[in-house]
Amino acid sequence: MESLYEELVTEGIIQRTQKCGLPDFAGEYSYLGTTLRQANIEPMPSISDVRRLVTEFSILPLGKTCMVCNFFCTSEAICDKIS
């Protein structure tokens, strides 16, 4: 698997991306999207939609284990099983 990755990097297929944060995803809510959905047309997601989905499904779950341990765990042994 490592050799395949190395080959893809060497051929320029896999490239390092620039770092970006959530504030870099500037955009407004797509009001047209609601109208299109009512007409059974699935619209392209707006940048605001992408920012919301990244937050909900990528960032917030990262804190789930810490939150559970801080509020519900009484011993470190239990917290180790959750992680």
N, C-alpha and C positions, 0 to 999 in steps of 0.2 A: 504494500500500500504506500509505503514511504517513497519507493522508487517512482511510482506512478505520479505522486504529488510533485516530486522533484522534476520529472519530465514536463508536467504541465506548467510549472513555474518557468522552466528553461525555455519552453516554446512561447511563453508570453500569454498563455491562455488564462492562467490564474495571475492576477495582479493585486498588489497591495492597494487598498482603498484609503482615501483620506479620512481622518477622524472627523466626526461631526456629532453634535449634540442635538437634543430635542429642540432647543431654541432655533436651530438652523432650519427646521421645518416650519417656515413661516407660511401661513395660508389661512384662508377663511373657510367657514362651513359652506358646503355646496348646497344651496337652496334649490338649484335645478335638479339635483339628484332625487329629491323627494317627488318632484313632479314627474320625472322620468320613471320612477318606480311605480307610480300610480298607473302609468301607461304600459306596464309590464316590460320596461326596458331597463336593463341593469347598467347604471352609469359607471364611468371610470371613477375610482376613489380620488378624493381631493387630498391635498397635502395635509389638511387638517384631519382627515380620516386616518391617514397613515400615522400621524403623530399620536392620535388617540389609541389606535390599535397597538402600536409599539409599546405605549405606556401600559395599557391594560393587560396585554398578553406576554410581554417580555420583561418589563421593569418591575411591575407590582408583584408578580410571583416570586421574584428574587428575595423579597423581604418577608415572604410567608413563613418560612422556617423560623426566622428570628422573632416574628410576631407571636407565633404559637409558643415558642419556648419562653418568651418573656411573660406571657399571660397565663399559660396553663401548666407548664412544667414545674415540678417541685424538686426534681433531681436532675443532675447532669446526665445520668444514665438514660433517662427517658429522652432527653433532648438529642443524645447521640443516635438513638434509634430513629428519630424523625428525620435527621439530616440525610 
